[in-house]
Amino acid sequence: MSEGLKQRKLLFTPGPLNTSAAVREHMGCVDLGSRDTEFKKIQLIIRAQLLKIGGVEKTHECILLQGSGTYAVEAAVGASVPRGGTALVISNGAYGARIGTICDRLDIKKNMMLCPWDSTPSPAAVAAELAARPVDTVFIVHHETTAGITNDVEGIRKILANNETLVVDSMSGFGALPINLDNVDFMVSSANKCIPGVPGFAFVLAKKEALVASKGVSRSLVLDLYDQWSAMEKSGQFRFTPPTHVMLAFHKALEEHTAAGGCPATLARFHKNHAIIKGGLRALGFDTIISDDLQSPIITCFKYPTDDFDFDKFYDSLGAQGFVIYPGKMQGDLAGKTFRVGNIGDIHPPDCEAFVAAVAAYQQGGAPKKAEPVRVVSIGLGKMGTPLNGRIASNDKFSVSAYDVFPGGADRFQASFPTATAVNSVEELLAAVAKAQVITTCLPNTGNVKEAWETIKPALTADSGHIWLDATSGRSDEAAALAEALWSEHKIGYLDCAVSGGPKGARNGILAALVGGTDDTFQRAKPVISCFSDKITHLGPAGSGHLVKAMNNAMLGAQMLVASEGLAAVVRHGVDLNAALKAINGSSGRSWVTMQRFPDNVTTGKPYGFALGMHCKDMDNALRASRMPAADAADDQQAKRRKVEDAGEPIVSPMLELAQSLMHKGKEEFGATADHTETTQFAAKRHGVEFLVNAGDSE
């Protein structure tokens, strides 16, 4: 892969758009055939969820269609205008004009209502047009990305008086901008807009009566909406080869969209992004085309600041810094004198601030200026702390000062990562903290994190404003309390950033990061977390990361004990261990233990690097949390919990408790510093078998 392709670019465009790491990973997580039951299930989930987002689960159908958004627009045009019928195309931009072109290609008679591209068509004007020239079908673009205007779909819908079919192109609006689809016959959108999957398919939400009425109307085989829907209903399949990987990615994007708060939360983020970009660029001399009362938060069109402005040079400068924008599409006097900046997709306020800074650098010097590295203080340089913080130190966007309570730890870290600064005394630590913007801790438990706070308090003020990224495996209740205290006393944004994947995952930057804390702090900290994690999940408020990590490791311990017992039994009956693992890993009993721990560590004798004492601590935290009241649970969950408590039934987790006791027995027998895979020897000894069958294969 070329260096240019390795660089992550921020796409400030109307599409394609940035996607999350989880969406990209989900796209390649598995290969599915078009007839696979699992793929059919995912299609059904996607269709149902899109209808739910549109609020039309009972009245509309969702049709998925291969190709870009324009494919689905053309499909809707061909389905909605009856043979011999006439359409009204309301156009105030390039995308309305494109619908007119589609009508021409399909030999559909049309009336064009042409409006200025810096204005929105009024419902009264549309009513007058329809009174003068009646039509069968009306087309309107919900959000016209040519200039960044949201059109009044609801107002136009209300003036339709002659049973006209209404078709809405909501390509860059659906999933964020409010829209009432109750009386919209066809609504078109795409998989890579406000719900940021990857490009490759589009979808139509069609009123059932309108869809059924379109049978035999389409002018195309491939783009026949009725036939596509009919095939999906009958067989659960696309008529032609489906974009399976793209669908998997969109399934994940839908999950993330819902988890983040759905349309209202998405729109709120777009407003924040837009305010930063619009305000920042206006201050640098770039005027907007659209008045503030009409401007949408999706994309903004800016005028060139001077007649001799070199857009190509400007574009290349931003591209060199990892930012991509789009040229404008305006006509007339503004043709060739505008550019567009989008702020949707996986783009967040810190990204927008960085973009404005890049534009400012260009304006000031005409060339990119390298930003000062973010100053990070890293506390805790053990088995996980060293490779994790080493990934941060190896990134030139960060300047790391490393401290460890054990003598020589900081010097060893600097020897491995020469760009880092070794901090060997409390005095040096306080000086580094006073200048830092980010603090990371990777310590044995939350108590140690509190001790670190007490140590560095003299360097903190009432409004220090640091980000505190805590990669300790700690207690969720203590993390929540610590987050509240740090914010109250220092305005420090705390994240419990529990990690999974071991030292090897840390070295390779492929840890899973399980993060708890506020969304604002999470977004600010993502560039740091991305240094060591390619699977980042924001789980909720502070404490969520530690809670899920503890439960993950409790489940891992239980699975390891169960797998070792089952495998010991089959080996005792004469089955080859490697053959058994191969069979199980192709069957429903497989787990991460059988797929990774056994073949990579247990059978080779190579330690994984996770101390048994640390694993027992995580299991203790998990069981403690399972018995605690869920103070922040939803009302219905609270009611169920109170019902259990009032009945005098204790909250128990018998399987996890049994696994916890066996793991502690392993710690007593093998020692706290032993690798956690040693616990598999319990089963091996009881059955009189040997798991170390691939000793020569260890790395």
C-alpha positions as CSV (number, residue, x, y, z in Angstrom):
1,M,0.0,0.0,0.0
2,S,1.3,3.4,-0.9
3,E,2.1,5.9,1.8
4,G,-0.7,8.2,0.5
5,L,-3.2,5.4,1.1
6,K,-1.9,4.7,4.6
7,Q,-2.7,8.3,5.7
8,R,-6.1,8.7,7.2
9,K,-7.8,11.6,5.5
10,L,-10.7,13.7,7.0
11,L,-13.3,14.0,4.2
12,F,-15.1,17.3,4.5
13,T,-17.2,16.5,1.5
14,P,-20.8,15.6,0.7
15,G,-19.6,12.0,0.1
16,P,-17.9,9.6,0.3
17,L,-17.5,10.3,4.0
18,N,-15.4,9.1,6.9
19,T,-16.5,6.0,8.6
20,S,-15.6,4.7,12.1
21,A,-12.9,2.1,12.6
22,A,-15.6,-0.3,13.8
23,V,-17.6,0.1,10.5
24,R,-14.5,-0.5,8.4
25,E,-13.6,-3.5,10.4
26,H,-17.2,-4.9,10.2
27,M,-17.0,-4.7,6.5
28,G,-14.2,-7.2,6.3
29,C,-15.1,-9.3,9.3
30,V,-16.6,-12.2,7.3
31,D,-17.4,-13.3,3.7
32,L,-21.1,-14.0,3.2
33,G,-22.9,-15.4,0.3
34,S,-26.1,-13.8,-1.0
35,R,-28.1,-16.8,0.1
36,D,-26.6,-17.1,3.5
37,T,-29.2,-17.1,6.3
38,E,-27.1,-14.6,8.3
39,F,-26.9,-12.2,5.4
40,K,-30.7,-12.4,4.9
41,K,-31.2,-11.6,8.6
42,I,-28.9,-8.6,8.3
43,Q,-31.0,-7.3,5.3
44,L,-34.2,-7.6,7.3
45,I,-32.6,-5.8,10.2
46,I,-31.4,-3.0,8.0
47,R,-34.8,-2.6,6.2
48,A,-36.7,-2.6,9.5
49,Q,-34.3,-0.1,11.2
50,L,-34.5,2.3,8.3
51,L,-38.3,2.3,8.4
52,K,-38.1,2.9,12.1
53,I,-35.8,5.9,11.7
54,G,-38.3,7.2,9.1
55,G,-41.2,6.6,11.5
56,V,-43.1,4.7,8.9
57,E,-42.9,1.1,9.9
58,K,-46.6,0.4,9.3
59,T,-47.1,2.4,6.1
60,H,-44.0,2.0,4.0
61,E,-41.6,-0.6,2.6
62,C,-37.8,-0.4,2.4
63,I,-36.2,-1.4,-0.9
64,L,-32.4,-1.8,-1.0
65,L,-30.7,-1.2,-4.3
66,Q,-27.1,-1.7,-5.4
67,G,-25.2,1.3,-6.6
68,S,-24.8,5.0,-5.6
69,G,-27.6,7.2,-4.5
70,T,-28.3,8.4,-8.0
71,Y,-29.1,4.8,-9.0
72,A,-31.9,4.9,-6.4
73,V,-33.1,8.3,-7.6
74,E,-33.4,7.1,-11.1
75,A,-35.2,4.0,-9.9
76,A,-37.7,6.2,-8.0
77,V,-38.2,8.4,-11.1
78,G,-38.9,5.4,-13.3
79,A,-41.3,3.9,-10.7
80,S,-43.3,7.0,-9.7
81,V,-44.3,8.6,-13.0
82,P,-46.9,6.5,-14.8
83,R,-46.5,5.7,-18.5
84,G,-47.5,8.8,-20.4
85,G,-47.6,10.9,-17.3
86,T,-45.9,14.2,-16.4
87,A,-43.6,15.2,-13.7
88,L,-42.8,18.5,-11.9
89,V,-39.1,18.8,-11.0
90,I,-38.5,21.5,-8.4
91,S,-34.9,22.5,-8.8
92,N,-32.7,24.9,-6.8
93,G,-29.4,23.1,-7.4
94,A,-27.4,20.6,-9.3
95,Y,-29.2,17.6,-7.8
96,G,-32.6,18.9,-8.8
97,A,-31.3,19.5,-12.2
98,R,-30.0,15.9,-12.3
99,I,-33.5,14.6,-11.7
100,G,-34.6,16.6,-14.8
101,T,-31.8,14.9,-16.8
102,I,-33.0,11.5,-15.6
103,C,-36.5,12.3,-16.8
104,D,-35.1,13.2,-20.2
105,R,-33.1,9.9,-20.5
106,L,-36.2,7.9,-19.5
107,D,-38.4,9.9,-22.0
108,I,-40.6,11.2,-19.2
109,K,-42.4,14.5,-19.9
110,K,-41.4,17.0,-17.3
111,N,-42.0,20.6,-16.2
112,M,-38.9,22.2,-14.6
113,M,-39.6,24.8,-11.8
114,L,-36.2,26.5,-11.7
115,C,-35.3,28.5,-8.6
116,P,-32.2,30.4,-7.7
117,W,-29.6,28.2,-6.3
118,D,-29.1,30.4,-3.2
119,S,-32.8,30.2,-2.3
120,T,-35.5,27.7,-1.4
121,P,-38.7,27.2,-3.4
122,S,-41.8,28.5,-1.6
123,P,-44.9,26.2,-1.2
124,A,-47.0,29.0,-2.6
125,A,-45.0,29.2,-5.7
126,V,-45.2,25.5,-6.1
127,A,-49.0,25.6,-5.7
128,A,-49.2,28.3,-8.4
129,E,-47.1,26.2,-10.7
130,L,-49.3,23.1,-10.2
131,A,-52.5,25.1,-10.7
132,A,-51.1,26.4,-14.0
133,R,-49.7,23.0,-15.2
134,P,-51.0,19.9,-13.4
135,V,-48.8,16.9,-13.2
136,D,-48.8,13.3,-11.9
137,T,-45.6,13.3,-9.8
138,V,-43.7,16.0,-7.9
139,F,-39.9,15.8,-7.2
140,I,-38.1,17.8,-4.6
141,V,-34.6,17.5,-3.1
142,H,-34.8,17.6,0.7
143,H,-31.3,18.9,1.3
144,E,-29.7,20.4,-1.8
145,T,-25.9,20.0,-1.2
146,T,-25.0,22.3,-4.1
147,A,-25.2,25.3,-1.7
148,G,-26.3,23.7,1.6
149,I,-30.0,24.5,1.7
150,T,-32.8,22.5,3.4
151,N,-36.0,22.7,1.3
152,D,-39.4,22.9,2.9
153,V,-40.7,19.4,2.1
154,E,-43.4,19.5,4.7
155,G,-44.8,22.8,3.3
156,I,-44.8,21.5,-0.3
157,R,-46.4,18.3,0.8
158,K,-49.3,20.2,2.4
159,I,-50.2,22.1,-0.8
160,L,-50.5,19.0,-3.0
161,A,-54.2,19.0,-3.7
162,N,-54.7,16.6,-6.7
163,N,-53.4,13.3,-5.4
164,E,-49.9,14.0,-6.9
165,T,-47.2,11.4,-6.1
166,L,-44.5,13.0,-4.0
167,V,-40.9,11.9,-4.4
168,V,-38.2,13.3,-2.1
169,D,-34.5,13.0,-2.6
170,S,-33.2,13.0,1.0
171,M,-29.7,11.8,0.1
172,S,-27.8,14.0,2.6
173,G,-30.7,14.7,4.9
174,F,-32.2,11.3,6.1
175,G,-30.7,10.2,9.4
176,A,-30.2,13.7,10.8
177,L,-32.6,16.4,9.4
178,P,-36.2,16.1,10.5
179,I,-38.6,14.9,7.8
180,N,-42.3,13.8,8.0
181,L,-42.7,10.8,5.6
182,D,-46.3,10.1,6.4
183,N,-47.5,11.4,3.0
184,V,-44.3,11.0,1.1
185,D,-44.7,8.3,-1.5
186,F,-41.0,7.7,-2.3
187,M,-38.0,8.8,-0.2
188,V,-34.5,8.1,-1.5
189,S,-31.2,8.1,0.5
190,S,-27.8,6.4,0.6
191,A,-25.6,4.2,2.8
192,N,-22.8,6.8,3.1
193,K,-24.4,10.0,4.3
194,C,-25.9,10.9,7.6
195,I,-25.7,7.3,8.6
196,P,-22.0,6.8,7.6
197,G,-21.5,3.3,6.2
198,V,-19.5,2.9,3.1
199,P,-20.6,3.6,-0.5
200,G,-22.2,0.8,-2.5
201,F,-25.9,0.8,-2.1
202,A,-28.9,3.1,-1.7
203,F,-32.4,2.7,-0.4
204,V,-35.9,3.8,-1.0
205,L,-38.7,4.1,1.6
206,A,-41.9,3.7,-0.4
207,K,-45.5,4.0,0.7
208,K,-47.0,0.5,0.1
209,E,-49.9,1.7,-2.1
210,A,-47.5,3.7,-4.3
211,L,-45.0,0.8,-4.5
212,V,-47.7,-1.7,-5.6
213,A,-49.1,0.8,-8.1
214,S,-45.6,1.0,-9.7
215,K,-45.7,-2.6,-10.9
216,G,-44.9,-2.7,-14.6
217,V,-44.2,1.1,-14.7
218,S,-40.4,1.1,-14.4
219,R,-38.4,1.8,-17.6
220,S,-35.5,-0.4,-16.4
221,L,-34.8,-4.0,-15.6
222,V,-32.1,-3.4,-13.0
223,L,-33.7,-0.3,-11.4
224,D,-37.2,-1.7,-11.1
225,L,-38.2,-0.9,-7.5
226,Y,-41.3,-3.1,-7.5
227,D,-39.5,-6.2,-8.8
228,Q,-36.6,-5.6,-6.4
229,W,-39.0,-5.4,-3.4
230,S,-41.0,-8.4,-4.6
231,A,-37.9,-10.5,-4.9
232,M,-36.7,-9.5,-1.4
233,E,-40.2,-10.3,0.1
234,K,-40.3,-13.7,-1.6
235,S,-36.7,-15.0,-1.2
236,G,-35.0,-12.5,1.1
237,Q,-32.4,-11.9,-1.7
238,F,-31.4,-9.2,-4.1
239,R,-32.3,-10.0,-7.7
240,F,-28.6,-9.5,-8.7
241,T,-25.3,-9.8,-6.9
242,P,-25.6,-7.8,-3.6
243,P,-22.9,-5.7,-2.0
244,T,-22.5,-8.1,1.0
245,H,-19.5,-6.4,2.6
246,V,-21.1,-3.0,2.2
247,M,-24.3,-4.2,3.9
248,L,-22.3,-5.6,6.8
249,A,-20.6,-2.2,7.3
250,F,-24.0,-0.4,7.1
251,H,-25.4,-2.7,9.7
252,K,-22.7,-1.6,12.1
253,A,-23.2,2.1,11.1
254,L,-26.9,1.7,12.0
255,E,-25.9,0.3,15.4
256,E,-23.6,3.2,16.0
257,H,-26.2,5.7,14.9
258,T,-28.7,4.3,17.3
259,A,-26.2,4.1,20.2
260,A,-25.1,7.7,19.7
261,G,-28.7,9.0,20.1
262,G,-30.2,8.6,16.7
263,C,-31.2,11.5,14.5
264,P,-31.4,14.2,17.2
265,A,-27.9,13.5,18.5
266,T,-26.5,13.3,15.0
267,L,-28.0,16.6,14.0
268,A,-26.7,18.2,17.2
269,R,-23.2,17.1,16.3
270,F,-23.5,18.4,12.8
271,H,-24.6,21.8,14.2
272,K,-21.5,21.9,16.4
273,N,-19.3,21.0,13.4
274,H,-20.9,23.5,11.2
275,A,-20.6,26.4,13.7
276,I,-16.9,25.8,14.1
277,I,-16.3,25.6,10.4
278,K,-18.5,28.6,9.4
279,G,-17.2,30.8,12.2
280,G,-13.6,29.9,11.7
281,L,-13.6,30.4,7.9
282,R,-15.6,33.6,8.0
283,A,-13.0,35.0,10.4
284,L,-10.3,34.1,7.9
285,G,-12.0,36.0,5.1
286,F,-14.2,33.3,3.4
287,D,-17.8,34.5,3.0
288,T,-20.7,32.0,2.8
289,I,-23.0,31.9,-0.2
290,I,-26.2,31.2,1.7
291,S,-27.8,33.4,4.3
292,D,-27.8,32.1,7.9
293,D,-31.6,31.6,8.0
294,L,-31.4,29.2,5.0
295,Q,-28.0,27.6,5.6
296,S,-28.1,23.9,6.6
297,P,-25.7,22.3,9.1
298,I,-24.8,19.6,6.6
299,I,-22.5,21.4,4.1
300,T,-21.4,25.0,3.6
301,C,-20.5,26.7,0.3
302,F,-17.8,29.4,0.6
303,K,-16.7,32.1,-1.9
304,Y,-13.1,32.5,-2.9
305,P,-11.7,35.3,-0.8
306,T,-10.0,37.1,-3.8
307,D,-10.3,37.0,-7.6
308,D,-6.9,35.4,-7.9
309,F,-7.4,32.7,-5.3
310,D,-5.6,29.5,-6.3
311,F,-8.1,26.8,-5.4
312,D,-5.8,23.9,-6.7
313,K,-3.0,25.1,-4.5
314,F,-5.3,25.5,-1.5
315,Y,-6.7,22.0,-2.1
316,D,-3.3,20.4,-2.3
317,S,-2.2,22.2,0.8
318,L,-5.1,20.9,2.8
319,G,-4.7,17.5,1.3
320,A,-1.1,17.3,2.4
321,Q,-2.4,17.8,6.0
322,G,-5.0,15.1,5.6
323,F,-8.1,17.3,4.8
324,V,-10.3,16.8,1.7
325,I,-12.8,19.4,0.5
326,Y,-14.9,19.7,-2.7
327,P,-15.1,22.3,-5.4
328,G,-18.3,24.3,-5.7
329,K,-21.1,23.6,-8.2
330,M,-22.6,27.2,-8.4
331,Q,-23.5,28.7,-11.7
332,G,-23.6,32.2,-13.2
333,D,-21.2,34.8,-11.7
334,L,-20.2,32.3,-9.0
335,A,-19.2,29.5,-11.4
336,G,-15.7,28.4,-10.6
337,K,-15.4,30.7,-7.6
338,T,-16.7,28.6,-4.7
339,F,-15.8,25.5,-2.7
340,R,-17.8,23.3,-0.4
341,V,-17.0,22.0,3.1
342,G,-19.1,19.2,4.5
343,N,-19.1,18.2,8.1
344,I,-21.0,14.9,8.2
345,G,-19.8,11.3,8.5
346,D,-17.4,10.4,11.3
347,I,-16.3,14.0,11.8
348,H,-16.4,15.6,15.2
349,P,-15.7,19.1,16.6
350,P,-12.0,18.5,17.3
351,D,-11.6,17.5,13.6
352,C,-13.3,20.7,12.6
353,E,-11.1,22.8,14.8
354,A,-8.0,21.1,13.2
355,F,-9.4,21.9,9.7
356,V,-9.9,25.6,10.5
357,A,-6.3,25.7,11.9
358,A,-5.0,24.1,8.6
359,V,-6.9,26.8,6.6
360,A,-5.5,29.5,8.8
361,A,-2.0,28.1,8.3
362,Y,-2.5,28.3,4.6
363,Q,-3.8,31.8,4.7
364,Q,-0.9,33.0,6.8
365,G,1.9,31.3,4.9
366,G,0.5,29.7,1.8
367,A,1.9,26.4,2.9
368,P,1.2,23.7,5.6
369,K,2.6,24.4,9.0
370,K,3.2,21.4,11.2
371,A,1.2,21.6,14.4
372,E,3.0,21.5,17.8
373,P,2.8,18.0,19.2
374,V,0.3,17.4,22.0
375,R,2.1,17.0,25.3
376,V,1.4,13.7,27.1
377,V,2.5,12.5,30.5
378,S,2.4,8.7,30.8
379,I,2.3,7.2,34.3
380,G,2.8,3.4,34.6
381,L,5.3,1.6,32.4
382,G,4.7,-2.1,33.1
383,K,3.9,-5.0,30.7
384,M,0.9,-3.1,29.2
385,G,2.0,0.4,30.0
386,T,5.2,0.2,28.1
387,P,3.9,-0.9,24.6
388,L,0.7,1.1,25.0
389,N,2.5,4.4,25.8
390,G,5.2,3.4,23.3
391,R,2.6,3.6,20.5
392,I,1.8,7.1,21.6
393,A,5.4,8.1,21.8
394,S,6.1,6.7,18.3
395,N,3.5,9.1,16.8
396,D,5.0,12.5,15.9
397,K,1.7,14.2,16.8
398,F,2.5,13.6,20.5
399,S,5.4,14.4,22.8
400,V,5.5,11.9,25.7
401,S,7.1,12.3,29.1
402,A,7.2,8.9,30.8
403,Y,7.2,8.2,34.5
404,D,7.2,4.9,36.5
405,V,7.3,4.4,40.3
406,F,9.9,1.7,39.9
407,P,13.5,2.9,39.5
408,G,14.9,2.6,36.0
409,G,11.5,2.2,34.3
410,A,11.4,5.6,32.7
411,D,15.0,5.2,31.4
412,R,14.2,1.8,29.9
413,F,11.2,3.3,28.2
414,Q,13.2,6.1,26.7
415,A,15.8,3.6,25.5
416,S,13.1,1.8,23.6
417,F,11.3,5.0,22.4
418,P,14.0,7.7,22.0
419,T,11.5,10.5,21.2
420,A,10.1,10.2,24.7
421,T,11.5,12.0,27.7
422,A,12.3,10.0,30.9
423,V,10.9,11.5,34.1
424,N,12.7,10.1,37.1
425,S,11.6,12.2,40.0
426,V,8.4,13.7,41.4
427,E,9.7,17.2,40.8
428,E,10.2,16.4,37.1
429,L,6.8,14.8,37.0
430,L,5.1,17.9,38.4
431,A,6.8,20.1,35.9
432,A,5.8,17.8,33.0
433,V,2.1,17.6,34.2
434,A,1.9,21.4,34.4
435,K,2.7,21.7,30.7
436,A,0.8,18.6,29.5
437,Q,-2.6,18.4,27.8
438,V,-3.1,14.7,28.3
439,I,-2.3,12.3,31.2
440,T,-2.3,8.6,30.7
441,T,-2.3,6.0,33.5
442,C,-1.8,2.2,33.1
443,L,-1.6,0.9,36.7
444,P,-2.6,-2.2,38.7
445,N,-5.8,-0.8,40.1
446,T,-7.9,2.4,40.6
447,G,-6.4,2.8,44.0
448,N,-3.0,3.4,42.4
449,V,-4.6,5.9,40.0
450,K,-5.9,7.8,43.0
451,E,-2.4,7.8,44.5
452,A,-1.0,9.2,41.2
453,W,-3.6,12.0,41.4
454,E,-2.5,12.8,44.9
455,T,1.1,12.9,43.7
456,I,0.5,15.3,40.9
457,K,-2.1,17.5,42.6
458,P,0.4,20.3,43.2
459,A,0.7,20.8,39.4
460,L,-3.0,20.9,38.8
461,T,-5.2,24.0,39.0
462,A,-9.0,24.5,39.4
463,D,-9.3,24.6,35.6
464,S,-6.5,22.5,34.4
465,G,-8.6,21.1,31.5
466,H,-6.5,18.0,31.0
467,I,-7.7,14.8,29.4
468,W,-7.0,11.9,31.7
469,L,-6.9,8.6,29.9
470,D,-6.9,5.7,32.3
471,A,-6.0,2.4,30.8
472,T,-6.0,0.6,34.2
473,S,-8.3,-2.4,34.7
474,G,-10.1,-0.9,37.7
475,R,-13.4,-0.8,39.5
476,S,-16.3,0.8,37.7
477,D,-17.7,2.5,40.8
478,E,-14.4,4.0,41.8
479,A,-13.8,5.2,38.2
480,A,-17.1,7.0,38.2
481,A,-16.3,8.7,41.5
482,L,-12.8,9.6,40.3
483,A,-14.2,11.1,37.1
484,E,-16.6,13.3,39.1
485,A,-13.9,14.4,41.5
486,L,-11.4,15.3,38.8
487,W,-13.9,17.4,37.0
488,S,-15.1,19.1,40.1
489,E,-11.7,20.0,41.4
490,H,-9.7,20.5,38.1
491,K,-12.1,20.5,35.2
492,I,-10.2,17.4,34.0
493,G,-12.1,15.1,31.6
494,Y,-11.5,11.5,32.8
495,L,-12.0,8.4,30.6
496,D,-11.7,4.9,31.9
497,C,-10.1,3.4,28.8
498,A,-9.9,-0.3,29.5
499,V,-8.0,-2.3,26.9
500,S,-8.1,-5.9,25.7
501,G,-5.6,-7.6,23.5
502,G,-2.5,-8.0,25.7
503,P,1.0,-6.7,25.2
504,K,1.2,-8.0,21.7
505,G,-1.9,-6.1,20.7
506,A,-0.5,-3.0,22.3
507,R,2.8,-3.3,20.4
508,N,0.9,-3.7,17.1
509,G,-1.7,-0.9,17.9
510,I,-4.6,-3.3,17.6
511,L,-6.0,-3.3,21.1
512,A,-9.7,-3.1,21.7
513,A,-10.4,0.1,23.7
514,L,-13.5,0.0,25.9
515,V,-14.2,3.6,26.9
516,G,-16.3,5.3,29.5
517,G,-16.8,9.0,30.0
518,T,-18.5,12.0,28.4
519,D,-18.8,12.2,24.6
520,D,-16.9,15.5,24.4
521,T,-13.9,14.1,26.3
522,F,-14.1,10.9,24.2
523,Q,-14.0,12.8,20.9
524,R,-11.0,14.9,22.1
525,A,-9.1,11.8,23.2
526,K,-9.8,9.6,20.1
527,P,-6.5,10.7,18.3
528,V,-4.6,9.4,21.4
529,I,-6.6,6.2,21.7
530,S,-6.2,5.5,18.0
531,C,-2.4,5.2,18.5
532,F,-2.8,1.9,20.3
533,S,-6.4,0.8,19.3
534,D,-8.1,0.1,16.1
535,K,-11.3,-1.1,17.8
536,I,-12.6,1.8,19.9
537,T,-16.0,1.6,21.5
538,H,-17.5,4.4,23.6
539,L,-19.7,2.5,26.0
540,G,-21.3,5.3,28.1
541,P,-20.6,7.3,31.3
542,A,-17.4,7.0,33.3
543,G,-17.0,3.5,34.8
544,S,-18.5,1.8,31.7
545,G,-15.1,0.9,30.3
546,H,-13.8,-0.8,33.4
547,L,-17.2,-2.5,33.9
548,V,-17.3,-4.1,30.5
549,K,-13.6,-5.0,30.6
550,A,-14.0,-6.7,33.9
551,M,-17.0,-8.7,32.6
552,N,-15.1,-9.5,29.5
553,N,-12.3,-11.0,31.4
554,A,-14.6,-12.8,33.8
555,M,-16.3,-14.4,30.8
556,L,-12.8,-15.2,29.4
557,G,-11.8,-17.0,32.6
558,A,-15.0,-19.0,32.6
559,Q,-14.5,-20.0,28.9
560,M,-10.9,-21.0,29.5
561,L,-11.9,-23.3,32.4
562,V,-14.8,-24.9,30.5
563,A,-12.7,-25.3,27.3
564,S,-9.8,-26.9,29.2
565,E,-12.2,-29.4,30.8
566,G,-13.8,-30.3,27.5
567,L,-10.6,-30.6,25.6
568,A,-8.9,-32.7,28.4
569,A,-11.8,-35.1,28.2
570,V,-11.6,-35.7,24.5
571,V,-7.8,-36.0,24.6
572,R,-8.2,-38.7,27.4
573,H,-10.4,-40.6,25.0
574,G,-7.7,-40.6,22.4
575,V,-8.5,-37.6,20.2
576,D,-5.6,-35.6,18.9
577,L,-5.7,-32.1,20.6
578,N,-4.9,-30.2,17.4
579,A,-7.6,-32.1,15.5
580,A,-10.1,-31.4,18.2
581,L,-9.4,-27.7,18.2
582,K,-9.7,-27.6,14.4
583,A,-13.1,-29.3,14.6
584,I,-14.4,-27.2,17.4
585,N,-13.2,-24.0,15.8
586,G,-15.3,-24.8,12.8
587,S,-18.3,-25.4,15.0
588,S,-20.6,-23.6,17.3
589,G,-18.7,-24.4,20.5
590,R,-15.7,-22.3,19.4
591,S,-14.5,-19.2,21.4
592,W,-11.5,-16.9,21.6
593,V,-10.0,-19.4,24.0
594,T,-10.1,-22.3,21.5
595,M,-9.2,-20.1,18.5
596,Q,-6.3,-18.1,20.1
597,R,-5.3,-19.0,23.6
598,F,-5.1,-22.8,23.2
599,P,-3.3,-22.9,19.8
600,D,-1.0,-19.9,20.4
601,N,-0.2,-20.3,24.1
602,V,-1.5,-23.4,25.9
603,T,-0.3,-26.0,23.4
604,T,3.0,-24.1,22.8
605,G,3.8,-23.2,26.4
606,K,4.3,-19.6,25.4
607,P,3.0,-17.2,28.0
608,Y,0.2,-14.8,26.8
609,G,1.4,-12.1,29.1
610,F,-1.6,-11.7,31.4
611,A,-0.8,-12.3,35.0
612,L,-3.1,-14.7,36.9
613,G,-3.3,-12.2,39.8
614,M,-4.5,-9.5,37.4
615,H,-7.1,-11.8,35.9
616,C,-8.4,-12.7,39.4
617,K,-8.6,-8.9,40.2
618,D,-10.8,-8.4,37.1
619,M,-13.0,-11.3,38.0
620,D,-13.4,-9.9,41.5
621,N,-14.4,-6.5,40.0
622,A,-16.9,-8.2,37.7
623,L,-18.6,-10.1,40.5
624,R,-18.6,-7.0,42.8
625,A,-20.3,-5.0,40.0
626,S,-22.8,-7.8,39.3
627,R,-24.1,-7.5,42.9
628,M,-24.2,-3.7,43.1
629,P,-27.4,-1.7,42.6
630,A,-27.6,-0.2,39.1
631,A,-28.2,3.4,40.1
632,D,-28.2,4.7,36.6
633,A,-30.2,2.0,34.9
634,A,-33.3,2.8,32.9
635,D,-36.6,3.0,34.8
636,D,-37.9,-0.4,33.6
637,Q,-34.7,-2.0,34.6
638,Q,-34.8,-0.3,38.0
639,A,-38.3,-1.6,38.6
640,K,-37.3,-5.2,37.8
641,R,-34.3,-4.9,40.1
642,R,-36.4,-3.6,43.0
643,K,-38.9,-6.4,42.4
644,V,-36.1,-8.9,42.8
645,E,-34.7,-7.2,45.9
646,D,-38.2,-6.8,47.5
647,A,-38.7,-10.5,47.1
648,G,-35.6,-11.1,49.1
649,E,-33.8,-12.8,46.2
650,P,-30.1,-11.9,46.1
651,I,-28.6,-11.0,42.8
652,V,-26.2,-13.9,42.0
653,S,-24.1,-15.0,39.1
654,P,-23.4,-18.7,40.0
655,M,-21.4,-19.5,36.9
656,L,-19.1,-16.6,37.2
657,E,-18.8,-17.1,41.0
658,L,-17.7,-20.7,40.3
659,A,-15.2,-19.5,37.7
660,Q,-13.9,-16.9,40.1
661,S,-13.2,-19.4,42.9
662,L,-11.4,-21.7,40.5
663,M,-9.2,-18.9,39.1
664,H,-8.3,-17.9,42.7
665,K,-7.4,-21.5,43.4
666,G,-5.1,-21.3,40.4
667,K,-3.5,-18.2,41.8
668,E,-2.9,-20.0,45.1
669,E,-1.3,-23.0,43.3
670,F,0.7,-21.2,40.5
671,G,1.3,-17.8,42.0
672,A,-0.1,-14.3,41.2
673,T,2.6,-13.6,38.6
674,A,2.0,-16.9,36.6
675,D,0.4,-16.6,33.2
676,H,-3.3,-16.9,33.4
677,T,-3.3,-19.8,30.9
678,E,-1.7,-22.0,33.7
679,T,-5.2,-22.5,35.0
680,T,-5.8,-24.9,32.1
681,Q,-3.5,-27.4,33.9
682,F,-6.2,-28.1,36.5
683,A,-8.2,-30.1,33.9
684,A,-5.1,-31.6,32.3
685,K,-3.9,-33.0,35.6
686,R,-7.4,-34.3,36.6
687,H,-7.7,-36.2,33.3
688,G,-4.0,-37.2,33.1
689,V,-3.4,-35.6,29.8
690,E,-0.8,-33.2,28.3
691,F,-1.8,-29.9,26.6
692,L,1.8,-29.0,25.6
693,V,1.8,-30.7,22.2
694,N,3.2,-27.9,20.0
695,A,6.1,-26.8,22.1
696,G,8.4,-26.4,19.1
697,D,6.0,-24.1,17.4
698,S,6.2,-21.1,19.8
699,E,7.6,-17.9,18.3
